[in-house]
Amino acid sequence: MIPQANPGAGYRALKPEIDEAVARVLSSGWYILGNELRAFEAEFAAWIGVPAVIGCGNGTDAIALALRGLGIGPGCTVVTVSHTAVATVSAIEMTGATPLLIDIDPVHYTMDPDALGRVLRDPPFGLPPIKAVVAVHLYGQPADLDRILPLCRTFGAVLIEDCAQAHGARLHGQRVGTFGDAATFSFYPTKNLGALGDGGAVAVSDAALAERIGALRQYGWHKHYISEETGVNSRLDEVQAAILRAKLPYLDSQNARRAAIAGAYTAVLAGGRLHPPRQRADTGHVFHLYVTRSAERDRVQAGLKAAGIGTGIHYPVPVHLQPAYLGRVALGPDGCPETERAAKEILSLPLYPELKPAEVDTVCAALKAII
Ligand SMILES: *Cc1c(COP(=O)(O)O)cnc(C)c1O
């Protein structure tokens, strides 16, 4: 069986470096907020091209911390998409703010800027004022920030980039995470940069904001033992920071390998009934996921399974249709018809840097046979 994702292969590929990093932390006697985290924050900030990175417990907390650091909470509405990991919406509610979910552009699966413009110009009645937008760079592809960012500026909303699936993705040659007022990352094991456990980070340009988010992640302490505001406990521990430091130098070549595998799939799928993903012009897609689309999705998925090929659906149920949100979460005036249609038709193929050429050939042969 070729799995859709394979974090264990990611560990085995770098086992000597990772084992050395873990052993280094274990014998150091320092396990929380130490030199490994400080070094990782500096190295990851330099890699993205931002002045400051603040490590935290996971990608969900990263979004909540970024929003809180920017002053977003009760009495604010935050616009995002329904076609995302539920974490994006969960994080908004963690701050006490009200999420407002809008539809996607059906070609690229990221936020529809027209839908954003409509809710900003004419906010739905009864909601608190819109103060923030969380744009998700879904599947590894930058959202349409050329249109989203000016809308945010015009209407006085802060922009948070959810980069949980897009470490290293580029827009006009510039890495995502450098465009908004803050950007958030997850290091969940299957992400392009994955820890061997939970981890997350916020990237910011403003030093005062970095300081505030650093305090919020640890009980609101600016100084030890003195909480100036109520914070949380959400720290990236030394073991995970050391693992991420070991893996970061390989991330660019791993992203290139993902893109090469994606290219092989696209060459097979071109013109067939299983549609390959489409890339927005002048973007560097990092293919966290390779998401195809077909009206016969379930048949294709079953056929691939029979051929020993694992697939995934990201995501099968839009956030606004999930039991915890159904009938409760606010939607834009047009609803999310493209999101609902996509959820029935999308299918993620196996994609991780350690996929061997022979395995890629196996997947391609199975795709040819099915389409
Ligand atoms: C994975 C993910 C998150 C949440 O990250 P965790 O580390 O699992 O909390 C948030 N947003 C998106 C788009 C994700 O893919």
The ligand as a Gaussian input file, in Angstrom:
#p B3LYP/6-31G(d) Opt

LIG

0 1
 C       -3.002000      21.761000       9.997000
 C       -3.734000      23.037000       9.832000
 C       -4.023000      23.890000      10.903000
 C       -3.829000      23.517000      12.342000
 O       -2.636000      23.046000      12.715000
 P       -2.458000      22.126000      14.033000
 O       -0.992000      22.159000      14.240000
 O       -3.002000      20.773000      13.727000
 O       -3.200000      22.806000      15.152000
 C       -4.602000      25.120000      10.637000
 N       -4.921000      25.484000       9.392000
 C       -4.694000      24.680000       8.336000
 C       -5.054000      25.149000       6.967000
 C       -4.109000      23.425000       8.520000
 O       -3.899000      22.631000       7.463000

